[in-house]
Structure formats: structure tokens, C-alpha cells
């Protein structure tokens, strides 16, 4: 999975970039066919905002989280939200694949012309 990290209104940090890549990269186990992820880290006044978009075949997940503590907390909240969305998407797909259509009713022998 390709994870791109963008910084807005904050100095780029290799530690933050690596942390974001590791946390978002863990979601790959729920969506193994995910092509790429875009993570944007923004400092908006006192709020640390982390946004992400995951794109893959049949799945486009988007999440946004903010924290006043620090950017690491915002990334943690973001990864939790994306993991929940990915699990839900995965479970829905599994339920659709395992669903069996109801069999058609047998015609009565007395209904034949």
C-alpha cells in the first residue's frame, strides 16, 4: 500500500510521517486490495487535524479526526476510525458473498394444464 503524507501549517517531521505510515498501513489487513492512501496533517490554531482517504477497488474510505493534545493522538483516532470503516466494509462484502438466494417455490402438480 502506498501511503502519502502531506503537512499543512506544520513543519514536516520524519517521525510523524513514519508514525502515520505505520498506523494507516495496519489497515491493509482489512482491505488487502487497497491501492493507495492519502494522509493530510494540519495544524489549525490549537487543533491538530488528521484526514485520510483510502482508495481501492470497491472501497473509498474517508475520515477526519482532530485532537488538542498532539498530532500523534489525532493520528491514533484517525486510524481507529478508518479501521472500523474497513472492518464494516469487509463484513458487508463477506455477508453478500455468503448470502444464498431463496429457492423458488416448487410448482404444485395440480396446477399443470
CNS distance restraints for C-alpha pairs under 8 A (distance, minus, plus):
assign (resid   1 and name CA) (resid  25 and name CA) 6.94 0.50 0.50
assign (resid   1 and name CA) (resid  28 and name CA) 7.22 0.50 0.50
assign (resid   1 and name CA) (resid  34 and name CA) 6.43 0.50 0.50
assign (resid   1 and name CA) (resid  35 and name CA) 5.73 0.50 0.50
assign (resid   1 and name CA) (resid  36 and name CA) 5.50 0.50 0.50
assign (resid   1 and name CA) (resid  37 and name CA) 7.33 0.50 0.50
assign (resid   2 and name CA) (resid  35 and name CA) 6.72 0.50 0.50
assign (resid   2 and name CA) (resid  36 and name CA) 4.63 0.50 0.50
assign (resid   2 and name CA) (resid  37 and name CA) 6.11 0.50 0.50
assign (resid   3 and name CA) (resid  21 and name CA) 5.95 0.50 0.50
assign (resid   3 and name CA) (resid  24 and name CA) 7.61 0.50 0.50
assign (resid   3 and name CA) (resid  25 and name CA) 7.38 0.50 0.50
assign (resid   3 and name CA) (resid  36 and name CA) 5.90 0.50 0.50
assign (resid   3 and name CA) (resid  37 and name CA) 4.68 0.50 0.50
assign (resid   3 and name CA) (resid  38 and name CA) 5.89 0.50 0.50
assign (resid   3 and name CA) (resid  39 and name CA) 7.20 0.50 0.50
assign (resid   4 and name CA) (resid  21 and name CA) 7.85 0.50 0.50
assign (resid   4 and name CA) (resid  36 and name CA) 7.88 0.50 0.50
assign (resid   4 and name CA) (resid  37 and name CA) 6.24 0.50 0.50
assign (resid   4 and name CA) (resid  38 and name CA) 4.94 0.50 0.50
assign (resid   4 and name CA) (resid  39 and name CA) 6.02 0.50 0.50
assign (resid   5 and name CA) (resid  17 and name CA) 6.22 0.50 0.50
assign (resid   5 and name CA) (resid  20 and name CA) 7.48 0.50 0.50
assign (resid   5 and name CA) (resid  21 and name CA) 7.65 0.50 0.50
assign (resid   5 and name CA) (resid  38 and name CA) 6.19 0.50 0.50
assign (resid   5 and name CA) (resid  39 and name CA) 4.75 0.50 0.50
assign (resid   5 and name CA) (resid  40 and name CA) 5.81 0.50 0.50
assign (resid   5 and name CA) (resid  41 and name CA) 7.42 0.50 0.50
assign (resid   6 and name CA) (resid  38 and name CA) 7.77 0.50 0.50
assign (resid   6 and name CA) (resid  39 and name CA) 6.16 0.50 0.50
assign (resid   6 and name CA) (resid  40 and name CA) 4.69 0.50 0.50
assign (resid   6 and name CA) (resid  41 and name CA) 6.16 0.50 0.50
assign (resid   7 and name CA) (resid  11 and name CA) 7.09 0.50 0.50
assign (resid   7 and name CA) (resid  12 and name CA) 6.01 0.50 0.50
assign (resid   7 and name CA) (resid  40 and name CA) 5.94 0.50 0.50
assign (resid   7 and name CA) (resid  41 and name CA) 4.97 0.50 0.50
assign (resid   7 and name CA) (resid  42 and name CA) 6.04 0.50 0.50
assign (resid   8 and name CA) (resid  40 and name CA) 7.31 0.50 0.50
assign (resid   8 and name CA) (resid  41 and name CA) 6.16 0.50 0.50
assign (resid   8 and name CA) (resid  42 and name CA) 4.68 0.50 0.50
assign (resid   8 and name CA) (resid  43 and name CA) 6.68 0.50 0.50
assign (resid   9 and name CA) (resid  42 and name CA) 5.94 0.50 0.50
assign (resid   9 and name CA) (resid  43 and name CA) 5.47 0.50 0.50
assign (resid   9 and name CA) (resid  44 and name CA) 7.46 0.50 0.50
assign (resid  10 and name CA) (resid  41 and name CA) 7.86 0.50 0.50
assign (resid  10 and name CA) (resid  42 and name CA) 6.48 0.50 0.50
assign (resid  10 and name CA) (resid  43 and name CA) 5.84 0.50 0.50
assign (resid  12 and name CA) (resid  16 and name CA) 7.84 0.50 0.50
assign (resid  12 and name CA) (resid  17 and name CA) 7.84 0.50 0.50
assign (resid  13 and name CA) (resid  17 and name CA) 6.23 0.50 0.50
assign (resid  14 and name CA) (resid  18 and name CA) 6.04 0.50 0.50
assign (resid  15 and name CA) (resid  19 and name CA) 6.10 0.50 0.50
assign (resid  16 and name CA) (resid  20 and name CA) 6.04 0.50 0.50
assign (resid  16 and name CA) (resid  71 and name CA) 7.92 0.50 0.50
assign (resid  16 and name CA) (resid  72 and name CA) 7.40 0.50 0.50
assign (resid  17 and name CA) (resid  21 and name CA) 6.20 0.50 0.50
assign (resid  18 and name CA) (resid  22 and name CA) 6.14 0.50 0.50
assign (resid  19 and name CA) (resid  23 and name CA) 6.17 0.50 0.50
assign (resid  19 and name CA) (resid  72 and name CA) 7.80 0.50 0.50
assign (resid  20 and name CA) (resid  24 and name CA) 5.99 0.50 0.50
assign (resid  20 and name CA) (resid  39 and name CA) 7.64 0.50 0.50
assign (resid  20 and name CA) (resid  75 and name CA) 6.41 0.50 0.50
assign (resid  21 and name CA) (resid  25 and name CA) 5.64 0.50 0.50
assign (resid  22 and name CA) (resid  26 and name CA) 6.45 0.50 0.50
assign (resid  23 and name CA) (resid  27 and name CA) 7.59 0.50 0.50
assign (resid  23 and name CA) (resid  75 and name CA) 7.57 0.50 0.50
assign (resid  23 and name CA) (resid  76 and name CA) 7.30 0.50 0.50
assign (resid  23 and name CA) (resid  79 and name CA) 6.13 0.50 0.50
assign (resid  24 and name CA) (resid  28 and name CA) 7.82 0.50 0.50
assign (resid  24 and name CA) (resid  37 and name CA) 7.88 0.50 0.50
assign (resid  24 and name CA) (resid  79 and name CA) 5.85 0.50 0.50
assign (resid  27 and name CA) (resid  31 and name CA) 6.62 0.50 0.50
assign (resid  27 and name CA) (resid  79 and name CA) 7.74 0.50 0.50
assign (resid  27 and name CA) (resid  82 and name CA) 7.45 0.50 0.50
assign (resid  27 and name CA) (resid  83 and name CA) 5.76 0.50 0.50
assign (resid  27 and name CA) (resid  86 and name CA) 7.29 0.50 0.50
assign (resid  28 and name CA) (resid  32 and name CA) 5.07 0.50 0.50
assign (resid  28 and name CA) (resid  33 and name CA) 7.76 0.50 0.50
assign (resid  28 and name CA) (resid  34 and name CA) 6.85 0.50 0.50
assign (resid  30 and name CA) (resid  83 and name CA) 7.50 0.50 0.50
assign (resid  30 and name CA) (resid  86 and name CA) 5.90 0.50 0.50
assign (resid  30 and name CA) (resid  87 and name CA) 5.99 0.50 0.50
assign (resid  30 and name CA) (resid  90 and name CA) 6.61 0.50 0.50
assign (resid  31 and name CA) (resid  86 and name CA) 6.54 0.50 0.50
assign (resid  31 and name CA) (resid  90 and name CA) 7.13 0.50 0.50
assign (resid  33 and name CA) (resid  56 and name CA) 6.19 0.50 0.50
assign (resid  33 and name CA) (resid  57 and name CA) 6.86 0.50 0.50
assign (resid  34 and name CA) (resid  54 and name CA) 7.05 0.50 0.50
assign (resid  34 and name CA) (resid  55 and name CA) 5.97 0.50 0.50
assign (resid  34 and name CA) (resid  56 and name CA) 4.21 0.50 0.50
assign (resid  34 and name CA) (resid  57 and name CA) 6.94 0.50 0.50
assign (resid  34 and name CA) (resid  59 and name CA) 7.83 0.50 0.50
assign (resid  35 and name CA) (resid  54 and name CA) 7.80 0.50 0.50
assign (resid  35 and name CA) (resid  55 and name CA) 5.93 0.50 0.50
assign (resid  35 and name CA) (resid  56 and name CA) 4.97 0.50 0.50
assign (resid  35 and name CA) (resid  57 and name CA) 7.79 0.50 0.50
assign (resid  36 and name CA) (resid  54 and name CA) 6.05 0.50 0.50
assign (resid  36 and name CA) (resid  55 and name CA) 5.65 0.50 0.50
assign (resid  36 and name CA) (resid  56 and name CA) 7.02 0.50 0.50
assign (resid  37 and name CA) (resid  52 and name CA) 6.92 0.50 0.50
assign (resid  37 and name CA) (resid  53 and name CA) 5.64 0.50 0.50
assign (resid  37 and name CA) (resid  54 and name CA) 4.42 0.50 0.50
assign (resid  37 and name CA) (resid  55 and name CA) 6.33 0.50 0.50
assign (resid  38 and name CA) (resid  52 and name CA) 5.42 0.50 0.50
assign (resid  38 and name CA) (resid  53 and name CA) 5.26 0.50 0.50
assign (resid  38 and name CA) (resid  54 and name CA) 6.58 0.50 0.50
assign (resid  39 and name CA) (resid  50 and name CA) 7.05 0.50 0.50
assign (resid  39 and name CA) (resid  51 and name CA) 5.68 0.50 0.50
assign (resid  39 and name CA) (resid  52 and name CA) 4.36 0.50 0.50
assign (resid  39 and name CA) (resid  53 and name CA) 6.72 0.50 0.50
assign (resid  40 and name CA) (resid  50 and name CA) 5.77 0.50 0.50
assign (resid  40 and name CA) (resid  51 and name CA) 5.17 0.50 0.50
assign (resid  40 and name CA) (resid  52 and name CA) 6.27 0.50 0.50
assign (resid  41 and name CA) (resid  48 and name CA) 7.42 0.50 0.50
assign (resid  41 and name CA) (resid  49 and name CA) 5.85 0.50 0.50
assign (resid  41 and name CA) (resid  50 and name CA) 4.68 0.50 0.50
assign (resid  41 and name CA) (resid  51 and name CA) 6.61 0.50 0.50
assign (resid  41 and name CA) (resid  71 and name CA) 7.75 0.50 0.50
assign (resid  42 and name CA) (resid  48 and name CA) 6.03 0.50 0.50
assign (resid  42 and name CA) (resid  49 and name CA) 5.05 0.50 0.50
assign (resid  42 and name CA) (resid  50 and name CA) 6.38 0.50 0.50
assign (resid  43 and name CA) (resid  47 and name CA) 6.04 0.50 0.50
assign (resid  43 and name CA) (resid  48 and name CA) 4.88 0.50 0.50
assign (resid  43 and name CA) (resid  49 and name CA) 6.21 0.50 0.50
assign (resid  44 and name CA) (resid  48 and name CA) 6.30 0.50 0.50
assign (resid  44 and name CA) (resid  49 and name CA) 7.04 0.50 0.50
assign (resid  46 and name CA) (resid  68 and name CA) 6.10 0.50 0.50
assign (resid  47 and name CA) (resid  66 and name CA) 6.26 0.50 0.50
assign (resid  47 and name CA) (resid  67 and name CA) 5.71 0.50 0.50
assign (resid  47 and name CA) (resid  68 and name CA) 4.79 0.50 0.50
assign (resid  48 and name CA) (resid  66 and name CA) 5.38 0.50 0.50
assign (resid  48 and name CA) (resid  67 and name CA) 5.24 0.50 0.50
assign (resid  48 and name CA) (resid  68 and name CA) 5.95 0.50 0.50
assign (resid  48 and name CA) (resid  69 and name CA) 7.71 0.50 0.50
assign (resid  48 and name CA) (resid  70 and name CA) 6.22 0.50 0.50
assign (resid  48 and name CA) (resid  71 and name CA) 5.32 0.50 0.50
assign (resid  48 and name CA) (resid  74 and name CA) 6.41 0.50 0.50
assign (resid  49 and name CA) (resid  64 and name CA) 7.24 0.50 0.50
assign (resid  49 and name CA) (resid  65 and name CA) 5.80 0.50 0.50
assign (resid  49 and name CA) (resid  66 and name CA) 4.22 0.50 0.50
assign (resid  49 and name CA) (resid  67 and name CA) 6.57 0.50 0.50
assign (resid  49 and name CA) (resid  71 and name CA) 7.24 0.50 0.50
assign (resid  49 and name CA) (resid  74 and name CA) 6.27 0.50 0.50
assign (resid  50 and name CA) (resid  64 and name CA) 5.83 0.50 0.50
assign (resid  50 and name CA) (resid  65 and name CA) 5.42 0.50 0.50
assign (resid  50 and name CA) (resid  66 and name CA) 6.14 0.50 0.50
assign (resid  50 and name CA) (resid  71 and name CA) 7.56 0.50 0.50
assign (resid  50 and name CA) (resid  74 and name CA) 5.78 0.50 0.50
assign (resid  50 and name CA) (resid  75 and name CA) 5.95 0.50 0.50
assign (resid  50 and name CA) (resid  78 and name CA) 6.58 0.50 0.50
assign (resid  51 and name CA) (resid  62 and name CA) 7.60 0.50 0.50
assign (resid  51 and name CA) (resid  63 and name CA) 5.74 0.50 0.50
assign (resid  51 and name CA) (resid  64 and name CA) 4.24 0.50 0.50
assign (resid  51 and name CA) (resid  65 and name CA) 6.39 0.50 0.50
assign (resid  51 and name CA) (resid  78 and name CA) 7.11 0.50 0.50
assign (resid  52 and name CA) (resid  62 and name CA) 5.73 0.50 0.50
assign (resid  52 and name CA) (resid  63 and name CA) 5.51 0.50 0.50
assign (resid  52 and name CA) (resid  64 and name CA) 6.51 0.50 0.50
assign (resid  52 and name CA) (resid  78 and name CA) 7.62 0.50 0.50
assign (resid  53 and name CA) (resid  60 and name CA) 7.03 0.50 0.50
assign (resid  53 and name CA) (resid  61 and name CA) 5.62 0.50 0.50
assign (resid  53 and name CA) (resid  62 and name CA) 4.46 0.50 0.50
assign (resid  53 and name CA) (resid  63 and name CA) 6.69 0.50 0.50
assign (resid  54 and name CA) (resid  59 and name CA) 7.65 0.50 0.50
assign (resid  54 and name CA) (resid  60 and name CA) 5.60 0.50 0.50
assign (resid  54 and name CA) (resid  61 and name CA) 5.05 0.50 0.50
assign (resid  54 and name CA) (resid  62 and name CA) 6.47 0.50 0.50
assign (resid  55 and name CA) (resid  59 and name CA) 6.06 0.50 0.50
assign (resid  55 and name CA) (resid  60 and name CA) 4.68 0.50 0.50
assign (resid  55 and name CA) (resid  61 and name CA) 6.68 0.50 0.50
assign (resid  56 and name CA) (resid  60 and name CA) 6.29 0.50 0.50
assign (resid  59 and name CA) (resid  89 and name CA) 7.62 0.50 0.50
assign (resid  61 and name CA) (resid  82 and name CA) 7.10 0.50 0.50
assign (resid  61 and name CA) (resid  85 and name CA) 7.09 0.50 0.50
assign (resid  61 and name CA) (resid  86 and name CA) 7.51 0.50 0.50
assign (resid  62 and name CA) (resid  82 and name CA) 7.42 0.50 0.50
assign (resid  63 and name CA) (resid  78 and name CA) 6.59 0.50 0.50
assign (resid  63 and name CA) (resid  81 and name CA) 6.82 0.50 0.50
assign (resid  63 and name CA) (resid  82 and name CA) 6.41 0.50 0.50
assign (resid  64 and name CA) (resid  78 and name CA) 6.37 0.50 0.50
assign (resid  65 and name CA) (resid  74 and name CA) 5.89 0.50 0.50
assign (resid  65 and name CA) (resid  75 and name CA) 7.68 0.50 0.50
assign (resid  65 and name CA) (resid  77 and name CA) 6.30 0.50 0.50
assign (resid  65 and name CA) (resid  78 and name CA) 5.43 0.50 0.50
assign (resid  66 and name CA) (resid  74 and name CA) 5.21 0.50 0.50
assign (resid  66 and name CA) (resid  77 and name CA) 7.89 0.50 0.50
assign (resid  67 and name CA) (resid  71 and name CA) 7.05 0.50 0.50
assign (resid  67 and name CA) (resid  73 and name CA) 6.33 0.50 0.50
assign (resid  67 and name CA) (resid  74 and name CA) 5.05 0.50 0.50
assign (resid  69 and name CA) (resid  73 and name CA) 6.61 0.50 0.50
assign (resid  70 and name CA) (resid  74 and name CA) 6.74 0.50 0.50
assign (resid  71 and name CA) (resid  75 and name CA) 6.25 0.50 0.50
assign (resid  72 and name CA) (resid  76 and name CA) 6.22 0.50 0.50
assign (resid  73 and name CA) (resid  77 and name CA) 6.25 0.50 0.50
assign (resid  74 and name CA) (resid  78 and name CA) 6.10 0.50 0.50
assign (resid  75 and name CA) (resid  79 and name CA) 6.11 0.50 0.50
assign (resid  76 and name CA) (resid  80 and name CA) 6.26 0.50 0.50
assign (resid  77 and name CA) (resid  81 and name CA) 6.28 0.50 0.50
assign (resid  78 and name CA) (resid  82 and name CA) 6.21 0.50 0.50
assign (resid  79 and name CA) (resid  83 and name CA) 5.99 0.50 0.50
assign (resid  80 and name CA) (resid  84 and name CA) 6.25 0.50 0.50
assign (resid  81 and name CA) (resid  85 and name CA) 6.35 0.50 0.50
assign (resid  82 and name CA) (resid  86 and name CA) 6.04 0.50 0.50
assign (resid  83 and name CA) (resid  87 and name CA) 6.07 0.50 0.50
assign (resid  84 and name CA) (resid  88 and name CA) 6.20 0.50 0.50
assign (resid  85 and name CA) (resid  89 and name CA) 6.12 0.50 0.50
assign (resid  86 and name CA) (resid  90 and name CA) 6.02 0.50 0.50
assign (resid  87 and name CA) (resid  91 and name CA) 6.03 0.50 0.50
assign (resid  88 and name CA) (resid  92 and name CA) 6.16 0.50 0.50
assign (resid  89 and name CA) (resid  93 and name CA) 6.34 0.50 0.50
assign (resid  90 and name CA) (resid  94 and name CA) 6.22 0.50 0.50
assign (resid  91 and name CA) (resid  95 and name CA) 6.07 0.50 0.50
assign (resid  92 and name CA) (resid  96 and name CA) 6.22 0.50 0.50
assign (resid  93 and name CA) (resid  97 and name CA) 6.23 0.50 0.50
assign (resid  94 and name CA) (resid  98 and name CA) 6.14 0.50 0.50
assign (resid  95 and name CA) (resid  99 and name CA) 5.98 0.50 0.50
assign (resid 107 and name CA) (resid 111 and name CA) 7.26 0.50 0.50
assign (resid 108 and name CA) (resid 112 and name CA) 7.57 0.50 0.50
